[in-house]
Amino acid sequence: MTRIPLVDLAAAHAEVAEEVEAGFKRIIADTAFIGGAEVAAFEREYAAFSGLPHCVGVANGTDALELAFKAVGVGPGTEVILPANTFIATAEAVARAGADIVLVDCDPRTYLIDVEAALAAITPRTRAIAPVHLYGQLAPVERLRAGIGGRDIAVVEDAAQSQGATRHGRGSGVDGIAATSFYPGKNLGAYGDAGAVTTASDEWATTVRTLGSHGGLRKYHHDLVGVNSRLDGLQAVVLRAKLARLASWNERRRAAAARYDELLAGLGEVTRPVVLDGNVHVWHIYCVRVPNRDEVLTRLNAAGVGAAIHYPIPVHRTGAFASLGGSFPNAERVAPEILSLPIYPQITPDQQARVAEALAGALRP
């Protein structure tokens, strides 16, 4: 029986192959490998898609986070608050910016940042709070901003999994700054590493662009200590072709998620995802919770279902950040239970029925 992948990148490529091939030929003919017209066009188009005036393409999502943090003033002597249940890149970017990491727990139902815990963790050294828009839905950033009030604390949104998602009709970064990743498996995925920062702030956008180009906007004029983090033309071609389809692809993901909700409704052992009121979810990941997760995952994989885990180890339990310590009961409770099922725009009802059947079988003693 044919294996059902977690993400079907080949199926996505088939929908854009002709455009990508033509675009690659343009790039090669023009030798516009770094920056150039394709990158500028993608930045304009993704900014418009995001409802923001600025998009700055960078080399990857981790760089996007680091540069966004630095743009808002995160650095040595400051603190950044972030959830314990996130991919390690969120914490890495804070560490690379030279700031201290302050972890807080997650909401036990949605696994998004616990807003009250984040607000309670604010100190005079807090420069930013980094909500993670986990699995494809936005965290309640409006509650964070209301709690911050007039204090000089930025909200830097980790939007790596939420391209196209909205909350109360507003996307990520609308009132601040957001960092995203175009890693191949994302809803908007490149054919290698790529990322971007989006913001309404002219100042922050200029700072990000400057930092990512060796600290200067003119060759050999280096105003800041920067890094080399730029989007290349070949990736921009891919991203432009996929961006034109992203809204449709996200709709297909929503339909697939609704289908899973129906298929899994009778499995009492399965805790299905919860969507916050006001959110339009884009279902980068369809994450359930199950007992005996590791055994269930092994059985699913053996049955040809490409299930996976996002994420098995909270930040404070990793070797890299074990020194942070702390206890985050919700994150620690869900980590051994969460399970990601295959979801992508091209998944078929028959494939999803097979996934549900395999999951039911894997849960049996």
Backbone torsions as a table, in degrees:
resi	resn	phi	psi	omega
1	MET	NA	140.2	-177.5
2	THR	-65.6	135.7	179.6
3	ARG	-70.8	143.2	175.7
4	ILE	-100.9	112.6	-175.7
5	PRO	-76.3	160.4	173.8
6	LEU	-63.6	-43.5	177.4
7	VAL	-137.7	135.2	-178.0
8	ASP	-105.6	87.5	-178.5
9	LEU	-69.9	-30.7	178.9
10	ALA	-65.2	-39.7	179.3
11	ALA	-65.8	-38.7	177.5
12	ALA	-65.2	-42.7	-179.5
13	HIS	-62.5	-37.2	-178.2
14	ALA	-58.8	-29.5	-178.5
15	GLU	-79.2	-18.2	-176.0
16	VAL	-122.6	5.5	-169.0
17	ALA	-56.5	-45.1	-176.1
18	GLU	-65.6	-42.8	179.4
19	GLU	-64.7	-41.3	-179.7
20	VAL	-64.8	-44.7	179.7
21	GLU	-59.9	-44.5	179.3
22	ALA	-64.8	-39.9	179.3
23	GLY	-66.6	-40.1	177.6
24	PHE	-61.9	-38.9	178.5
25	LYS	-63.0	-38.6	178.2
26	ARG	-63.8	-44.4	-178.6
27	ILE	-62.6	-45.3	-178.7
28	ILE	-65.5	-41.3	179.5
29	ALA	-64.4	-37.9	-178.1
30	ASP	-88.8	-8.7	-173.5
31	THR	49.7	39.9	-179.8
32	ALA	-97.1	67.8	-170.7
33	PHE	-82.0	-32.8	178.4
34	ILE	-117.2	123.6	-175.9
35	GLY	68.0	-146.6	178.2
36	GLY	93.2	-174.9	-172.3
37	ALA	-64.7	-37.6	-178.6
38	GLU	-66.7	-40.9	178.2
39	VAL	-64.8	-46.4	179.9
40	ALA	-60.6	-40.3	179.4
41	ALA	-66.0	-43.1	178.7
42	PHE	-63.0	-42.8	-180.0
43	GLU	-59.3	-42.5	177.7
44	ARG	-63.3	-44.1	-175.7
45	GLU	-69.6	-39.4	-179.9
46	TYR	-73.0	-33.6	174.5
47	ALA	-61.1	-45.7	178.9
48	ALA	-63.0	-42.9	177.9
49	PHE	-59.4	-36.4	-177.3
50	SER	-84.8	-6.7	-178.9
51	GLY	72.8	30.8	-176.1
52	LEU	-132.4	156.4	-179.8
53	PRO	-79.9	-17.7	-172.5
54	HIS	-130.5	133.2	167.3
55	CYS	-135.3	127.7	177.8
56	VAL	-116.9	113.8	178.4
57	GLY	-75.0	138.5	178.7
58	VAL	-134.3	-177.8	-170.3
59	ALA	-75.5	-28.0	-178.0
60	ASN	-166.6	172.5	-176.6
61	GLY	-70.2	-33.3	178.6
62	THR	-66.0	-42.8	174.9
63	ASP	-60.7	-40.4	179.5
64	ALA	-57.4	-44.3	178.1
65	LEU	-64.1	-48.7	-178.3
66	GLU	-58.7	-46.5	-177.7
67	LEU	-68.0	-36.1	175.9
68	ALA	-64.3	-43.2	177.4
69	PHE	-59.4	-48.0	-178.7
70	LYS	-63.1	-36.4	-178.4
71	ALA	-63.0	-32.2	-178.5
72	VAL	-91.7	3.4	175.5
73	GLY	100.9	12.2	175.5
74	VAL	-73.3	133.2	179.7
75	GLY	-176.7	-169.3	-179.6
76	PRO	-52.8	136.5	179.8
77	GLY	89.0	-4.3	178.7
78	THR	-112.2	168.4	178.9
79	GLU	-124.7	149.8	173.6
80	VAL	-127.9	130.0	179.5
81	ILE	-95.4	129.9	179.2
82	LEU	-148.3	160.4	-178.0
83	PRO	-74.6	149.1	179.9
84	ALA	-70.9	-25.2	-178.6
85	ASN	-101.0	82.8	176.2
86	THR	-147.2	166.8	172.1
87	PHE	-65.3	147.8	-172.3
88	ILE	-61.7	-19.8	-178.8
89	ALA	-59.1	-33.6	179.2
90	THR	-60.7	-45.0	178.6
91	ALA	-72.1	-40.0	178.5
92	GLU	-55.8	-43.2	-177.0
93	ALA	-64.1	-37.3	176.0
94	VAL	-64.5	-46.4	-179.6
95	ALA	-61.8	-41.3	179.8
96	ARG	-66.6	-28.2	176.2
97	ALA	-78.0	-8.6	176.4
98	GLY	90.3	8.8	-177.4
99	ALA	-97.2	170.9	177.1
100	ASP	-93.3	141.2	-179.4
101	ILE	-92.6	130.7	174.0
102	VAL	-120.1	114.0	-178.0
103	LEU	-91.0	147.3	171.7
104	VAL	-133.8	168.3	-176.0
105	ASP	-81.4	176.2	179.0
106	CYS	-110.0	162.4	172.3
107	ASP	-66.5	133.1	-174.5
108	PRO	-71.2	-14.2	-178.5
109	ARG	-98.0	-42.0	-176.0
110	THR	-102.6	-18.8	-177.3
111	TYR	70.2	8.9	172.7
112	LEU	-79.5	167.7	-176.6
113	ILE	-55.8	138.4	175.0
114	ASP	-76.7	106.1	-173.2
115	VAL	-62.3	-44.8	-178.3
116	GLU	-63.9	-39.3	177.8
117	ALA	-64.6	-39.0	179.7
118	ALA	-65.2	-44.7	-179.6
119	LEU	-66.5	-34.8	178.9
120	ALA	-70.0	-21.0	-177.3
121	ALA	-87.0	-3.5	-178.7
122	ILE	-65.4	135.8	175.0
123	THR	-129.6	174.5	176.5
124	PRO	-60.1	-17.9	-179.5
125	ARG	-91.8	-6.0	-177.7
126	THR	-67.5	122.9	177.6
127	ARG	-108.8	-23.7	-178.5
128	ALA	-154.6	152.6	167.6
129	ILE	-116.6	134.9	-175.4
130	ALA	-117.8	83.9	173.5
131	PRO	-67.7	141.5	178.4
132	VAL	-106.1	123.3	-179.8
133	HIS	-83.3	78.7	-166.9
134	LEU	-73.5	135.7	171.3
135	TYR	70.2	-6.6	178.4
136	GLY	122.7	7.1	174.5
137	GLN	-126.7	149.7	-175.4
138	LEU	-78.4	140.1	170.9
139	ALA	-70.9	159.8	-178.1
140	PRO	-75.6	73.0	-175.4
141	VAL	-65.5	-27.3	-179.8
142	GLU	-64.5	-32.8	177.1
143	ARG	-71.6	-36.5	175.2
144	LEU	-61.8	-47.0	-177.7
145	ARG	-64.8	-38.7	178.3
146	ALA	-63.4	-40.6	179.4
147	GLY	-70.4	-32.2	177.6
148	ILE	-68.5	-37.2	179.0
149	GLY	63.3	-133.4	-176.6
150	GLY	-88.9	6.5	-178.7
151	ARG	-71.5	151.4	-176.6
152	ASP	-82.2	69.6	-179.0
153	ILE	-129.6	124.0	-179.6
154	ALA	-87.7	152.6	169.9
155	VAL	-106.0	111.0	179.8
156	VAL	-105.8	108.8	-171.5
157	GLU	-88.5	127.0	172.7
158	ASP	-86.1	98.2	-173.9
159	ALA	-106.2	28.8	-175.4
160	ALA	-64.3	-23.6	-176.8
161	GLN	-112.3	11.7	-167.5
162	SER	-130.8	33.6	-178.0
163	GLN	-65.6	112.7	-178.3
164	GLY	98.3	-7.9	179.0
165	ALA	-74.7	151.0	177.2
166	THR	-134.8	160.0	173.7
167	ARG	-133.3	120.4	-174.8
168	HIS	51.0	39.2	175.3
169	GLY	80.9	4.6	-176.9
170	ARG	-119.4	139.3	-179.5
171	GLY	-89.4	-178.8	-179.3
172	SER	-72.0	145.0	175.7
173	GLY	81.0	-0.5	-174.4
174	VAL	-62.3	-37.5	-179.0
175	ASP	-106.9	15.2	-178.1
176	GLY	-166.1	-111.2	-178.1
177	ILE	-152.5	142.6	-178.4
178	ALA	-134.9	147.3	177.4
179	ALA	-119.6	136.6	-180.0
180	THR	-133.3	162.2	179.7
181	SER	-117.9	139.8	173.4
182	PHE	-111.2	32.5	172.2
183	TYR	-49.8	144.9	-170.5
184	PRO	-49.8	-34.1	-176.7
185	GLY	-83.1	-2.7	-179.2
186	LYS	-70.1	167.0	176.7
187	ASN	-55.8	-39.2	171.5
188	LEU	-115.1	96.9	-171.6
189	GLY	-113.3	139.0	175.4
190	ALA	-84.5	-173.3	175.3
191	TYR	-105.6	40.2	-178.7
192	GLY	163.9	-161.0	178.9
193	ASP	-81.0	142.5	175.4
194	ALA	-169.1	160.1	179.6
195	GLY	-162.7	179.8	-179.9
196	ALA	-160.0	157.1	171.5
197	VAL	-117.4	132.5	176.7
198	THR	-120.4	143.5	-178.4
199	THR	-165.6	159.4	172.7
200	ALA	-92.8	-7.1	-175.5
201	SER	-87.5	119.9	175.3
202	ASP	-59.8	-42.5	-176.8
203	GLU	-64.6	-47.1	-178.1
204	TRP	-66.8	-39.3	179.0
205	ALA	-62.4	-43.3	179.2
206	THR	-64.3	-40.5	179.3
207	THR	-64.3	-43.8	178.6
208	VAL	-61.1	-45.4	-179.0
209	ARG	-64.6	-38.8	179.3
210	THR	-66.7	-48.2	-179.5
211	LEU	-60.6	-37.9	-176.5
212	GLY	-78.2	-7.1	179.8
213	SER	-120.6	54.2	178.4
214	HIS	57.9	28.0	174.3
215	GLY	79.8	15.4	-180.0
216	GLY	-153.4	151.6	179.1
217	LEU	-99.7	-6.9	173.6
218	ARG	-122.0	142.0	-177.2
219	LYS	-57.0	130.0	177.9
220	TYR	70.6	10.2	172.9
221	HIS	-112.9	106.3	-172.5
222	HIS	-115.4	102.7	-175.3
223	ASP	-89.8	-23.6	-179.8
224	LEU	-129.9	162.8	170.7
225	VAL	-82.6	104.9	-174.1
226	GLY	-111.9	-160.1	179.0
227	VAL	-138.7	175.1	175.1
228	ASN	-103.3	98.9	-178.4
229	SER	-145.2	92.0	-175.9
230	ARG	-131.0	148.2	175.7
231	LEU	-79.1	136.1	-179.4
232	ASP	-96.9	160.6	-174.1
233	GLY	-62.8	-38.0	-179.7
234	LEU	-63.0	-42.5	178.5
235	GLN	-67.2	-35.6	178.9
236	ALA	-62.8	-36.9	177.2
237	VAL	-59.3	-48.9	-179.9
238	VAL	-61.2	-47.0	-176.0
239	LEU	-65.1	-36.6	177.8
240	ARG	-65.0	-43.3	-179.8
241	ALA	-63.0	-41.8	-179.0
242	LYS	-75.1	-35.3	-179.8
243	LEU	-59.9	-36.7	178.9
244	ALA	-61.3	-20.3	-178.4
245	ARG	-109.4	-2.7	-169.2
246	LEU	-62.9	-43.0	-179.7
247	ALA	-60.1	-42.8	177.9
248	SER	-66.3	-43.1	179.1
249	TRP	-62.4	-39.4	178.2
250	ASN	-65.2	-36.8	175.4
251	GLU	-61.9	-40.2	179.1
252	ARG	-67.2	-34.6	174.6
253	ARG	-64.9	-41.4	178.5
254	ARG	-62.7	-39.2	177.4
255	ALA	-64.4	-39.4	178.7
256	ALA	-66.0	-40.1	178.8
257	ALA	-64.2	-41.5	177.7
258	ALA	-62.8	-37.0	178.5
259	ARG	-65.7	-42.7	176.2
260	TYR	-60.3	-41.9	179.5
261	ASP	-55.3	-41.8	179.8
262	GLU	-71.0	-44.2	-176.5
263	LEU	-65.7	-31.9	-174.7
264	LEU	-97.7	-1.1	-174.6
265	ALA	-59.0	-30.5	-177.9
266	GLY	-87.6	-1.7	-179.3
267	LEU	-94.9	97.1	-175.4
268	GLY	-63.2	-24.2	-178.8
269	GLU	-77.5	-12.6	-174.7
270	VAL	-98.2	124.8	172.8
271	THR	-94.5	114.5	-176.7
272	ARG	-83.8	164.2	-178.3
273	PRO	-65.8	151.5	176.6
274	VAL	-113.1	131.5	178.2
275	VAL	-105.6	127.5	178.9
276	LEU	-64.7	141.9	173.3
277	ASP	-56.6	135.2	179.7
278	GLY	93.8	-8.3	-177.9
279	ASN	-95.2	139.1	164.5
280	VAL	-106.3	107.7	-173.8
281	HIS	-81.7	144.8	176.3
282	VAL	-112.4	3.1	168.2
283	TRP	51.4	53.3	168.9
284	HIS	-59.4	-38.1	179.0
285	ILE	-136.1	137.2	170.9
286	TYR	-102.6	101.9	-171.8
287	CYS	-106.9	123.4	175.1
288	VAL	-112.7	170.3	171.8
289	ARG	-120.5	136.6	-178.9
290	VAL	-139.5	153.2	172.2
291	PRO	-73.8	156.2	178.1
292	ASN	51.1	46.3	-171.3
293	ARG	-53.0	-46.7	-174.8
294	ASP	-62.7	-39.9	177.6
295	GLU	-67.4	-41.5	178.1
296	VAL	-61.9	-42.8	179.2
297	LEU	-61.9	-43.4	178.9
298	THR	-60.6	-43.1	179.8
299	ARG	-66.6	-39.7	178.2
300	LEU	-63.4	-46.9	179.8
301	ASN	-61.2	-39.5	178.6
302	ALA	-65.2	-27.3	179.2
303	ALA	-87.0	5.0	177.5
304	GLY	88.2	16.5	179.0
305	VAL	-104.3	120.0	-176.1
306	GLY	-82.2	57.4	175.0
307	ALA	-73.6	163.8	-177.3
308	ALA	-154.9	-170.4	-178.4
309	ILE	-131.1	130.1	174.6
310	HIS	-136.1	94.6	6.8
311	TYR	-131.6	143.1	-171.0
312	PRO	-77.6	-19.5	-173.2
313	ILE	-132.3	116.1	174.7
314	PRO	-58.8	155.0	-173.5
315	VAL	-53.5	-43.6	-174.7
316	HIS	-73.8	-8.4	177.2
317	ARG	-99.7	-1.5	176.1
318	THR	-79.4	154.7	177.0
319	GLY	-61.9	-36.5	-176.4
320	ALA	-64.0	-34.5	-173.9
321	PHE	-124.6	23.9	178.4
322	ALA	-61.3	-27.3	-179.0
323	SER	-66.0	-16.7	178.3
324	LEU	-67.7	-31.2	179.9
325	GLY	61.5	-157.0	178.6
326	GLY	94.2	165.4	178.3
327	SER	-128.7	125.8	-177.7
328	PHE	-131.6	83.5	-167.5
329	PRO	-55.9	-40.7	-177.7
330	ASN	-67.2	-45.6	178.6
331	ALA	-62.3	-40.5	-179.1
332	GLU	-70.4	-30.8	-179.1
333	ARG	-74.0	-40.4	-174.6
334	VAL	-82.7	-25.8	-174.7
335	ALA	-53.9	-42.8	-179.9
336	PRO	-82.1	3.5	-176.5
337	GLU	-116.1	-21.3	-173.1
338	ILE	-73.4	145.0	-176.4
339	LEU	-147.2	127.0	-179.3
340	SER	-98.0	125.1	179.7
341	LEU	-95.5	154.6	179.7
342	PRO	-56.5	130.9	173.8
343	ILE	-154.3	133.4	178.3
344	TYR	-167.7	161.7	-173.2
345	PRO	-58.6	-30.2	-173.6
346	GLN	-92.5	2.9	-179.9
347	ILE	-65.7	141.0	-175.2
348	THR	-100.3	158.1	174.9
349	PRO	-55.8	-38.5	178.7
350	ASP	-63.9	-41.4	177.7
351	GLN	-62.9	-42.8	179.8
352	GLN	-66.1	-35.8	176.2
353	ALA	-63.6	-39.6	176.5
354	ARG	-63.9	-40.2	178.3
355	VAL	-61.2	-47.8	-178.8
356	ALA	-62.6	-40.9	178.1
357	GLU	-64.4	-43.1	178.7
358	ALA	-65.1	-37.9	179.0
359	LEU	-66.3	-42.8	177.4
360	ALA	-59.1	-42.5	178.3
361	GLY	-66.6	-38.1	-178.7
362	ALA	-68.7	-23.8	-179.6
363	LEU	-82.9	-14.3	-179.3
364	ARG	-73.9	143.8	179.5
365	PRO	-60.7	NA	NA
